Every structure is written in structure tokens, then in C-alpha cells.
Amino acid sequence: MSQSHRLRTGYKFGLRVPNTVQEALEIDKERGDTFWQDAINKEMSNVRIAFDIRSEKNALPGYQRIPHQLIFEIKMDFTRKARLVAGGHKTAPPTDLTYSSVVSRESVRIAFLAAALNDVDIVAADVGNAYLNAVTKEKVYIVTGPEFGPLEQGKIAVIVRALYRLKSSGAMLRSHFAGNLRDMGFTSSLGDPDVWLREATKSDGSEYYEYILVYVDDLLIVSHEPNKILHILEHHFKYRLKDVGPPKRYLGATIEKVNVERFGKLKYNNKITTPLPKDYHPELDTSEFLDDENIEVYQSYMGILRWGVELGRIDLAQSCSLMARYSNAPRRDHLDKVLGIFAYVKKHLQSRLVFDYRARNWSKIRWLEHDWSDFYPDAFECVPTNAPKPRGKAMQINMFCDASHATDLITRRSTTGIIIFLHTRSVVFEKTKYYRDVYF
């Protein structure tokens, strides 16, 4: 594949992206505008709170000097963006824990279903300059550059807030925000620590749990009174919230509220009915191996498809799992088949995952009774003793399981797939622990 698929180094959307402040100002001068200067001014205005600028000129005892840099970016709407980051890679590993978790996609799916089931609102919000709300324990400083302006350039600035790219910043933000949520009466879920719940009662007397789901600086609020929660976050805890409203896009997925009956009338292109050809066996492929450049392309395409699965394209799960096995050494026909998956996606753009709150009716199913006591004599249901008390409408749990025995004609591996539904909404699918190779 030629170089035509790549963007020129230093360009995005055909526009030049600077690497330094001086280069950014030169681009503005060449174009006759102030887009990059405005982006720098906006970022420095927001980030100024992270620094304690000192009058000393010598190195501070007990503190480590680290580099810093302005990172420049062009967003989808051509807005110029600048981000000041610290050279955290130069610091020694902190003694405290630096891990910071985020809410899982499964929890997000369950939250949307809970909102539909209990007829409450969902509001999304983005915390502006989120990291700067938390203090840092790291003893580091920088020497200010031209982005600080001529009056403060060349001075020592101690970093006092959780600046981006410090090793502990993610953990400090999470700890800070967790403390605020506890003050509001929310409790971290035992199943997902980034799902926060609080008992609530609607005006009609019905009880349920309201939730706040946290993905770094992206919030999802499930409540019948989300504005009260937003008011406390903004006015009491002084968070600067942006893009507040019903979620239209979340983590790359498009969100919309629709009538469920509509989906029986969608039109599909029936010429491409499956992501991969029927009975396709990539392990039997003998075409030539791809060169290094096209291996990178293959891996990039697989990353795009994998993210599509994460967002809900369950119809791609098996195909992506199969083709991802060859990411290290793909062949020409493997790449062609991956491109065929994209053709399938293009012809099925109306596919949706519906958070349908209606339960399945199993009353007419004749279930077969099986006695497994000989195989699992000590089996029992583990019911947690510390689970929160049930509130809101009950959810029906359904599961589908299937296996393809010895489907790999070379290794004789078998593939097992499990889908767990809440009502009719698939919640867990194509995860390593649920969808994996099984050896017999």
C-alpha cells in the first residue's frame, strides 16, 4: 500500500500542526489569523492555577526540575487546541499508588437500561480541566517558557496541582472526586468502583438508585433530578462543567432516544449478510505475508473494529476475535477479509443496540431438567451478604451460550461465546473471560 493513506508529518486535516510556541505564532503570522495564539492564551488561563511561581532563581531543595511542553491539536471542527503537559517521565516512580480506574462499558450499558426501566433522565457532562481540581503530592517544578508571557518567562514554577502527565495525576483526580461524591452521599459500587449510587425517591413515591458514572472527566448522571446534582458539583465543589445535557455521543458512540417499535421497519442491505464469508478459515490462508507498513495498517484497522465491538457492534465480535489472532503476521488475504468487514459495516449502518426495558416471556418454553450434582456436588449460589438492598424495578437476567467445537482446522481449538442479557439488552459479550479459546 502506498504512502497516500498517511497524513503528512506535522499536518492534520490539511492544516499544519506546530510543535513549539514559536512555530505556532509563525503559523498564525503566515495565515494572518490568531487561532493558535488564542488556543495558547485559553490554555494558560485555565492552567495557571496549577503553578506557584517563585521569585527564587536557584534550584529548590527537595524538589526535582522537570521539562514541560505545550501539545497542539486540531479538533474535528477545526478548532485549535493547546494543552500544557508536564514531563512526568523524568520523575522517579511515586511511592503511592498511581492506578486510576474508569467505568466499564458493561456498567454504562446497565445504567442506560436502568434509566429506561425506571423512567429517569440521563445527563452527560464533561469536567473542564478536570485534573487541575486535585492537588499533587509530587515535589517538582519547571522553568517557565514563552507561553507564560514575557513577565513570567524564565522563572521557577512549582507544580501544585495534578498537571497532565504527572505519574500520580490520574490517581489524585480520582481520589479527589471520590471524596466529593462521598460528601454528596454517594457510595462506590462493589461491582464497579467507578459507578456511584445513592438512594432516591421519585415524586410518585417509587424508590430507585440514582447513579453517577465516571470515566476520567466524563460523567453520566442517572437521576430524576440531575440538575440538583449538577448544581452541587458546579457551585459547591466549583467544577467547571461543559457540554451538559442528554448524551448525544458518549465514548465515541452515538446515543439517541427512540421508539422501540421503529426498529422493526429498518431497511438493510441484504447483499452482504455476514462480516466474513461462510465457513471461512483464515488459518488455511497461504497468500504472501504483508510487509511492515501493511502490518501496521492491518493492526490499525483491527483496532478500529475492536473499538466498534466495545461500543456495541456485537455482530462484529466473532469476526474481530478471529482476525485479531493474525495481527502479528497477517497475510494479504487476511487484510482483504478485514476490508470486507468494513464493507459489511458500511452496508449495515442502521444497526443499533436498543436499551429495551421489556422482559422476555419464557412461560411457553419447555425447559429440560438436568441433574449435574454428580459433576458439581458442592456447587451453590454465591449471594453476597453486603449487597445493597434492592430498589427500583427488577431486571430479568438471560444468557445465551454456544460453541464451535474444534473450528480451527490446524490447532483444533474451539471457540465459546457467551452473551448475558438484562431483559432483552445484551450487556456482556466478547470479553476475554466470556469469549475465548477453549482447549479439549
C-alpha positions as CSV (number, residue, x, y, z in Angstrom):
1,M,0.0,0.0,0.0
2,S,1.4,3.4,-0.9
3,Q,2.0,6.3,1.4
4,S,-1.1,8.1,0.2
5,H,-3.2,6.7,3.1
6,R,-1.0,8.5,5.6
7,L,-1.1,12.2,6.6
8,R,2.0,14.2,6.1
9,T,4.0,14.5,9.3
10,G,3.0,17.7,11.2
11,Y,-0.3,18.1,9.4
12,K,-3.9,17.3,10.2
13,F,-7.0,17.9,8.0
14,G,-4.5,19.5,5.6
15,L,-3.5,22.1,8.3
16,R,-0.1,22.4,9.8
17,V,0.2,21.4,13.5
18,P,3.0,23.2,15.4
19,N,5.5,21.6,17.8
20,T,6.5,24.7,19.7
21,V,5.1,28.0,20.8
22,Q,7.4,29.9,18.3
23,E,6.2,27.7,15.4
24,A,2.5,28.2,16.4
25,L,3.0,32.0,16.3
26,E,4.8,31.7,13.0
27,I,1.8,29.8,11.5
28,D,-0.6,32.5,12.7
29,K,1.6,35.2,11.1
30,E,1.7,33.3,7.8
31,R,-2.1,32.7,7.8
32,G,-3.0,36.1,9.0
33,D,-5.0,34.9,12.0
34,T,-4.6,34.3,15.7
35,F,-6.1,30.8,16.1
36,W,-3.0,29.2,17.8
37,Q,-2.4,32.3,19.9
38,D,-5.9,32.2,21.1
39,A,-5.6,28.5,21.9
40,I,-2.4,29.1,23.9
41,N,-4.0,32.0,25.8
42,K,-7.0,29.9,26.7
43,E,-5.0,27.0,28.0
44,M,-2.6,29.2,30.0
45,S,-5.6,31.0,31.6
46,N,-7.1,27.6,32.7
47,V,-3.8,26.0,33.8
48,R,-2.3,29.0,35.7
49,I,-3.8,27.6,38.9
50,A,-1.5,24.6,38.7
51,F,1.6,26.7,39.4
52,D,3.2,28.6,42.3
53,I,5.6,30.9,40.5
54,R,8.5,31.8,42.8
55,S,11.0,34.6,42.9
56,E,13.9,32.3,43.6
57,K,16.3,31.7,40.7
58,N,18.2,28.8,42.1
59,A,17.1,25.1,42.3
60,L,14.7,24.4,45.1
61,P,16.0,21.9,47.7
62,G,13.9,18.8,47.9
63,Y,12.2,19.5,44.5
64,Q,13.1,18.0,41.1
65,R,13.2,20.1,38.0
66,I,11.3,18.5,35.1
67,P,10.6,19.7,31.5
68,H,7.2,20.8,30.2
69,Q,5.6,21.2,26.8
70,L,2.6,22.6,25.0
71,I,0.9,19.9,22.9
72,F,-1.0,21.2,19.9
73,E,-4.0,19.6,18.3
74,I,-6.7,20.3,15.7
75,K,-10.2,19.1,16.6
76,M,-12.8,17.7,14.3
77,D,-14.5,21.1,13.9
78,F,-11.0,22.7,13.1
79,T,-10.8,24.3,16.5
80,R,-7.2,24.7,17.6
81,K,-6.3,23.3,21.0
82,A,-3.3,23.6,23.2
83,R,-2.5,21.5,26.2
84,L,0.3,22.2,28.7
85,V,1.7,18.9,30.0
86,A,4.5,18.0,32.5
87,G,7.4,15.8,31.7
88,G,6.3,13.2,34.2
89,H,8.5,10.6,32.5
90,K,11.5,12.3,34.1
91,T,10.4,11.7,37.7
92,A,11.1,8.8,39.9
93,P,8.2,6.3,40.4
94,P,6.0,7.6,43.3
95,T,5.7,5.5,46.4
96,D,1.9,5.9,46.4
97,L,-0.4,4.0,44.2
98,T,-0.9,5.7,40.8
99,Y,-3.5,3.5,39.3
100,S,-6.8,5.2,38.3
101,S,-9.7,3.1,37.0
102,V,-12.6,4.1,34.8
103,V,-16.2,2.9,34.5
104,S,-16.6,-0.2,32.3
105,R,-18.6,-0.4,29.2
106,E,-20.8,-3.1,30.8
107,S,-21.7,-0.7,33.6
108,V,-22.6,2.0,31.1
109,R,-25.0,-0.3,29.3
110,I,-26.6,-1.4,32.5
111,A,-27.0,2.3,33.5
112,F,-28.8,3.2,30.3
113,L,-31.2,0.2,30.8
114,A,-31.8,1.2,34.4
115,A,-32.7,4.7,33.3
116,A,-35.2,3.4,30.7
117,L,-36.6,0.8,33.2
118,N,-37.2,3.3,36.0
119,D,-38.1,6.2,33.6
120,V,-35.5,8.7,34.8
121,D,-33.2,11.1,33.0
122,I,-29.7,10.6,31.7
123,V,-27.4,13.7,31.6
124,A,-23.8,13.8,30.4
125,A,-21.2,16.3,31.4
126,D,-17.5,16.9,30.8
127,V,-15.4,18.4,33.6
128,G,-13.2,21.1,32.2
129,N,-9.5,20.9,33.1
130,A,-10.5,18.1,35.5
131,Y,-7.0,17.2,36.7
132,L,-6.4,20.7,38.0
133,N,-9.1,20.3,40.6
134,A,-6.8,18.0,42.5
135,V,-3.6,18.8,44.3
136,T,-0.4,16.9,43.7
137,K,2.0,15.3,46.2
138,E,4.9,15.2,43.8
139,K,7.7,17.7,44.6
140,V,8.5,19.0,41.1
141,Y,9.0,22.3,39.4
142,I,9.6,23.8,35.9
143,V,11.3,26.8,34.5
144,T,8.6,28.8,32.7
145,G,8.8,29.2,28.9
146,P,7.4,31.8,26.5
147,E,3.8,30.5,26.9
148,F,3.8,32.1,30.3
149,G,4.3,35.6,28.8
150,P,7.3,37.9,28.9
151,L,6.8,39.0,32.6
152,E,6.9,35.4,33.9
153,Q,9.2,33.7,31.4
154,G,12.3,32.1,32.9
155,K,11.0,31.9,36.5
156,I,10.8,28.8,38.7
157,A,7.2,27.5,39.0
158,V,6.3,24.8,41.5
159,I,3.6,22.4,40.3
160,V,0.9,22.4,43.0
161,R,-2.0,20.7,41.1
162,A,-2.3,17.4,39.3
163,L,-1.0,18.6,36.0
164,Y,-1.4,16.4,33.0
165,R,1.3,13.6,32.5
166,L,2.5,13.6,36.1
167,K,2.6,10.0,37.2
168,S,0.2,10.5,40.0
169,S,-2.3,12.9,38.4
170,G,-4.9,10.3,37.4
171,A,-5.0,8.8,40.8
172,M,-5.1,12.2,42.5
173,L,-8.1,13.3,40.4
174,R,-10.0,10.1,41.1
175,S,-9.3,10.3,44.8
176,H,-10.4,14.0,44.9
177,F,-13.6,13.4,43.0
178,A,-14.4,10.3,45.0
179,G,-14.2,12.3,48.2
180,N,-16.6,14.9,46.8
181,L,-19.1,12.2,45.8
182,R,-18.9,10.6,49.2
183,D,-19.7,14.1,50.7
184,M,-22.8,14.1,48.5
185,G,-24.0,10.8,49.9
186,F,-22.9,8.6,47.0
187,T,-21.3,5.1,47.6
188,S,-19.0,3.4,45.3
189,S,-20.5,0.2,43.8
190,L,-19.0,-3.1,44.9
191,G,-19.2,-4.4,41.3
192,D,-17.6,-1.3,39.6
193,P,-15.8,1.2,41.8
194,D,-16.5,4.0,39.2
195,V,-20.2,3.6,39.5
196,W,-21.5,5.7,42.4
197,L,-25.0,5.2,43.7
198,R,-27.4,6.9,46.1
199,E,-30.8,6.0,47.3
200,A,-33.5,8.2,45.7
201,T,-37.3,8.5,45.7
202,K,-39.3,9.9,42.8
203,S,-42.3,12.3,43.3
204,D,-44.7,9.3,42.9
205,G,-43.1,7.5,45.8
206,S,-41.2,4.9,43.8
207,E,-37.8,4.1,45.1
208,Y,-34.6,3.5,43.0
209,Y,-30.9,4.3,42.9
210,E,-29.5,7.3,41.2
211,Y,-26.1,6.9,39.6
212,I,-23.0,8.8,38.6
213,L,-20.7,7.0,36.2
214,V,-17.2,8.4,36.0
215,Y,-14.8,8.0,33.1
216,V,-11.9,10.3,34.0
217,D,-13.5,13.6,33.3
218,D,-16.7,12.4,31.5
219,L,-19.7,12.0,33.8
220,L,-23.0,10.2,33.2
221,I,-25.8,11.1,35.7
222,V,-28.8,8.8,36.0
223,S,-31.5,10.6,38.1
224,H,-35.0,12.0,38.1
225,E,-33.4,15.3,39.3
226,P,-30.0,15.5,37.6
227,N,-29.9,19.3,37.8
228,K,-29.7,19.2,41.5
229,I,-26.6,17.1,41.3
230,L,-25.1,19.3,38.6
231,H,-25.8,22.4,40.8
232,I,-23.8,21.0,43.7
233,L,-20.9,19.9,41.5
234,E,-20.7,23.4,39.9
235,H,-21.5,25.7,42.8
236,H,-20.4,23.9,45.9
237,F,-17.3,21.9,44.6
238,K,-16.5,24.5,41.9
239,Y,-16.2,22.1,39.0
240,R,-16.4,23.7,35.5
241,L,-18.8,21.5,33.6
242,K,-19.1,21.6,29.8
243,D,-21.4,20.0,27.2
244,V,-24.1,19.4,29.8
245,G,-27.3,17.7,28.5
246,P,-28.8,14.4,27.3
247,P,-25.9,12.4,25.8
248,K,-25.7,12.5,22.0
249,R,-22.3,10.9,21.9
250,Y,-20.5,9.0,24.6
251,L,-17.1,7.5,24.3
252,G,-17.4,7.6,20.5
253,A,-20.9,6.1,20.3
254,T,-24.0,7.9,19.1
255,I,-26.8,8.0,21.6
256,E,-30.5,8.7,20.8
257,K,-33.9,8.1,22.4
258,V,-36.3,6.4,20.1
259,N,-39.5,4.4,19.9
260,V,-38.6,0.7,20.1
261,E,-41.2,-0.2,17.6
262,R,-39.3,1.8,14.9
263,F,-36.6,-0.9,14.7
264,G,-38.9,-3.4,13.1
265,K,-39.0,-1.1,10.0
266,L,-35.3,-0.5,9.4
267,K,-34.1,-1.4,5.9
268,Y,-30.9,-3.4,5.5
269,N,-28.7,-4.2,2.5
270,N,-29.0,-8.0,2.1
271,K,-26.2,-8.3,-0.4
272,I,-23.6,-8.5,2.4
273,T,-25.1,-10.6,5.1
274,T,-22.1,-11.5,7.2
275,P,-18.8,-9.8,8.2
276,L,-16.8,-12.8,6.9
277,P,-17.7,-15.4,4.3
278,K,-19.4,-18.5,5.5
279,D,-17.0,-21.4,6.5
280,Y,-14.0,-19.0,6.2
281,H,-10.8,-20.4,7.8
282,P,-8.0,-17.8,8.0
283,E,-5.7,-20.5,9.4
284,L,-5.6,-22.1,6.0
285,D,-4.6,-19.0,4.1
286,T,-1.4,-19.3,2.1
287,S,-1.1,-15.9,0.5
288,E,2.0,-13.8,1.0
289,F,2.8,-12.2,4.3
290,L,2.3,-8.4,4.5
291,D,5.3,-6.1,4.7
292,D,5.9,-3.9,7.8
293,E,3.9,-1.0,6.5
294,N,0.8,-3.0,5.7
295,I,1.1,-4.9,9.0
296,E,0.7,-1.5,10.7
297,V,-2.3,-0.8,8.5
298,Y,-3.8,-4.2,9.4
299,Q,-3.3,-3.6,13.1
300,S,-4.8,-0.1,12.8
301,Y,-7.9,-1.5,11.1
302,M,-8.3,-4.2,13.8
303,G,-8.1,-1.5,16.5
304,I,-10.9,0.4,14.8
305,L,-13.1,-2.7,14.6
306,R,-12.3,-3.7,18.2
307,W,-13.5,-0.3,19.4
308,G,-16.6,-0.8,17.4
309,V,-17.3,-4.0,19.2
310,E,-16.6,-2.2,22.5
311,L,-19.2,0.4,21.6
312,G,-21.8,-2.3,20.9
313,R,-21.4,-3.8,17.4
314,I,-21.9,-7.3,18.8
315,D,-22.3,-8.6,15.2
316,L,-18.6,-8.0,14.7
317,A,-17.4,-9.7,17.8
318,Q,-16.7,-13.2,16.4
319,S,-15.1,-11.9,13.2
320,C,-12.9,-9.4,15.0
321,S,-11.8,-12.0,17.5
322,L,-10.9,-14.4,14.7
323,M,-9.0,-11.9,12.6
324,A,-7.2,-10.3,15.6
325,R,-5.3,-13.6,16.0
326,Y,-3.2,-12.8,13.0
327,S,-2.2,-9.2,13.9
328,N,1.5,-10.0,14.4
329,A,1.9,-11.7,11.0
330,P,-1.1,-11.1,8.7
331,R,-1.3,-12.3,5.1
332,R,-2.6,-10.5,2.0
333,D,-5.9,-12.3,2.1
334,H,-6.3,-11.6,5.8
335,L,-6.2,-7.9,5.0
336,D,-8.7,-8.3,2.2
337,K,-11.1,-10.1,4.5
338,V,-10.7,-7.3,7.1
339,L,-11.6,-4.8,4.4
340,G,-14.6,-6.9,3.7
341,I,-15.7,-6.5,7.3
342,F,-15.7,-2.7,6.8
343,A,-17.8,-3.3,3.6
344,Y,-20.3,-5.2,5.8
345,V,-20.4,-2.3,8.3
346,K,-21.0,0.2,5.5
347,K,-24.0,-1.8,4.3
348,H,-25.4,-2.1,7.9
349,L,-25.0,1.4,9.2
350,Q,-28.5,1.4,10.7
351,S,-27.6,-1.3,13.2
352,R,-28.4,-0.2,16.8
353,L,-28.2,-1.6,20.3
354,V,-31.6,-0.9,21.9
355,F,-31.9,-0.5,25.7
356,D,-35.3,-2.2,25.7
357,Y,-36.8,-2.3,29.2
358,R,-39.3,-5.1,28.2
359,A,-38.7,-8.5,29.7
360,R,-38.8,-11.8,27.7
361,N,-41.7,-14.1,28.2
362,W,-40.4,-17.6,28.9
363,S,-43.7,-19.1,30.1
364,K,-44.3,-21.1,27.0
365,I,-40.8,-22.7,26.9
366,R,-40.5,-26.3,28.0
367,W,-37.3,-26.4,29.9
368,L,-35.3,-29.6,30.2
369,E,-34.3,-30.6,33.7
370,H,-30.7,-31.8,34.1
371,D,-29.1,-33.2,37.2
372,W,-25.4,-32.0,37.4
373,S,-24.9,-33.0,41.1
374,D,-22.5,-35.8,40.1
375,F,-20.2,-33.3,38.3
376,Y,-20.6,-30.4,40.8
377,P,-21.6,-32.0,44.1
378,D,-20.6,-28.9,46.2
379,A,-22.0,-26.2,43.9
380,F,-24.1,-23.5,45.5
381,E,-25.2,-20.0,44.6
382,C,-22.9,-17.3,46.0
383,V,-25.1,-14.5,47.2
384,P,-23.1,-11.5,48.6
385,T,-24.1,-10.6,52.1
386,N,-23.1,-6.9,51.7
387,A,-25.1,-6.2,48.5
388,P,-27.2,-3.0,48.6
389,K,-30.9,-3.5,49.2
390,P,-33.0,-3.8,46.0
391,R,-34.6,-0.6,44.8
392,G,-36.3,0.2,41.5
393,K,-37.8,-2.2,39.1
394,A,-36.3,-5.7,38.9
395,M,-34.2,-6.8,36.0
396,Q,-34.5,-10.1,34.2
397,I,-31.2,-11.9,33.6
398,N,-31.0,-14.0,30.5
399,M,-28.0,-15.8,29.0
400,F,-27.2,-17.3,25.6
401,C,-24.3,-19.7,25.2
402,D,-22.9,-21.5,22.1
403,A,-19.7,-23.2,21.0
404,S,-18.0,-24.1,17.8
405,H,-16.1,-27.3,18.5
406,A,-12.6,-27.6,17.0
407,T,-13.4,-24.9,14.5
408,D,-9.6,-24.2,13.9
409,L,-8.7,-26.9,11.4
410,I,-5.0,-26.7,12.4
411,T,-4.9,-26.3,16.2
412,R,-8.3,-27.9,16.8
413,R,-9.2,-25.0,19.1
414,S,-12.8,-24.5,20.0
415,T,-14.5,-21.1,20.3
416,T,-17.1,-20.5,23.0
417,G,-19.4,-17.4,23.0
418,I,-21.5,-16.2,25.9
419,I,-23.9,-13.3,25.8
420,I,-25.6,-12.1,29.0
421,F,-28.8,-10.1,28.7
422,L,-30.6,-7.8,31.1
423,H,-34.2,-8.1,29.8
424,T,-33.6,-8.0,26.0
425,R,-30.4,-5.9,26.2
426,S,-27.1,-7.6,25.7
427,V,-24.8,-6.4,28.5
428,V,-21.8,-8.7,28.5
429,F,-20.3,-10.1,25.2
430,E,-17.0,-10.7,23.5
431,K,-14.8,-10.2,26.6
432,T,-11.7,-12.3,27.2
433,K,-13.3,-14.0,30.2
434,Y,-16.5,-14.7,28.4
435,Y,-15.4,-15.3,24.8
436,R,-12.2,-17.2,24.5
437,D,-10.4,-20.2,23.0
438,V,-11.2,-23.5,24.9
439,Y,-8.9,-26.5,24.8
440,F,-10.2,-30.0,24.9
